[in-house]
Amino acid sequence: MQDLVTMQRFGKHSAAAQRFAERRERENSAPRLHDQVPDLLSLRLEVEERSGAASVTQSNYIRRIVVASAPALFLIPCGDPDCTEGGHDITVPVMGALQRRQTDLRTSDDCHGSLGSANCSRVVHCQMVAEYEAPERLQHGRTTG
């Protein structure tokens, strides 16, 4: 249903609708986060997007991840509506931190898209905040469960 709404909003054959559909397909085919990090209780990403040239913050938001159903894939679309083939894939640093049971991670990623003939200058700065099940509870649950 969401794909249909997006297609209607951007036009059936628009580039934005196509990118959205491709991202949704990647998310649907990715392994599930709860399978990859079974002791993860909660996860949030605090995202700040800046325009690299002016170092002006373009947007700030918090993305709360539904661990039980989320893909183990962390894609952040470029916030510039004119950017083509851009976006931010922070999957490798986030999954690495989660698999090491880190509770905090700061990472950034440059957009590699383009604005006409120029490169997109947007940069995403992200702080990951994670909470895990206590190891003793996890151990106890496995022996009695």
N, C-alpha and C positions, 0 to 999 in steps of 0.2 A: 504494500500500500504506500509506504514511504517513497519507494522508487517511482510510483505513478505520480504522486504529488510533485516530486522533484522534476520529473519529465514535463509535467504540465507547467510548472513554474518557469523552467528554463527553455521550454520548447523541446519537442520530441527529439530533435537531432542536434541539439546544441552541444558544444564542446564541454560545457560544465555538466550537463546531464550525463554525458558519456563518461567523464572522469568520476562522477559520483557512482555510477553503475559499476565501473571497474574497481573502485575502492571497496564498495559493498561486496563484490564477488571475492576479493582478496580476504576481507574480514570473515565472510561466511566459510571460506575454505581453510582458514588458519586453525591451528590447534587451539583448544580452549585454555584460557588462563588458569582455571582451577585444576586442570590436568597437569599443567606444567609446573605450577607452584601450589601444591595442595594445602600448605599451611598458611597461605595468604588469607587474611581476614578482610582487610580493606585497603583500598588504593585510591589515591587522588593525584591528579596532575595539576599543578598551578602553572598556567601558561601565560607568558607575556610575549607578545609579538611586537617587534620594532622594525621600523624602516631603517635599514643600514646606513643610508646616506645621511639622514637627518638625526639618527639616534633618537627619534621620537617614538614613544610608545603608541602603537596603533590600537592594541586591545589587550585586556587582561581578563582572564576567566579561570574558573576552577572546573576541571572535568573529573567528576566522580565516576569511578569505574565499578560496574556491577560485576564483581569477581565471579559469581556463580555462572554467568553466561557470556562474559566478555571474551573476545578472541585474544590470543597472545600476540597481538599486533597493535602497534601504536603509531597511527598515521594522523598527522595534523595537516589539514589542507591549508594552503597559503591563503592568507586573509585578503589579498589583493584580488578583486574580482576580474582584473584585466590580465592576471598572470596565467600563462599557459604552461602546461607540463610541470608545474611547480608543486610544492608541498614539502612536508617534513616527515621523514620516517625515523622515529627515535626508538624503534623496536630493540635494536641491538643493545644500546646502553641501559634501557629500562629492564629488559629481560635479564641481562647480566647482573644488574643490581638485585633484582628479585630472587634470582637463583642463588645469590650469595647472602640472601636474607638481610640486605641493607634496608634500613628504615628511611633513609634520606638519600637523594641523588639530585645533583644539579647538572643539567646538560643543555647544550644549545645546538642549533642546526641552521645552516644557511639554506635559503630556498635556491634551488637550481633551475627554476623556471625562467621564463622570459616575458618581457613586456614589449611586444613588438620586436624591434631589433636590439633592444637593450636587455641586459640580465636583470632579473628581479633582485632587489636588494633587501628583501625581508629576512629577518632572523628571528627564530623562536628560541626563547629561553624558557626552560621548563624545570620545575622542582617537583620531584616525585616524593610522595610521603606514603609509606606503607606500614601496615601493622600485621603481625603474624601471630598465629596461635603459639602460646608458650610451649617450649620443647617438652617440659615435664607433663603438660596436659596431653600433648600429642602422643607421647610415649605411653602414658596411662591409658588413653583411649584405645590404642592399638592392642594392648595386652588384655583389656577387658572386653573389647568390642568385637 
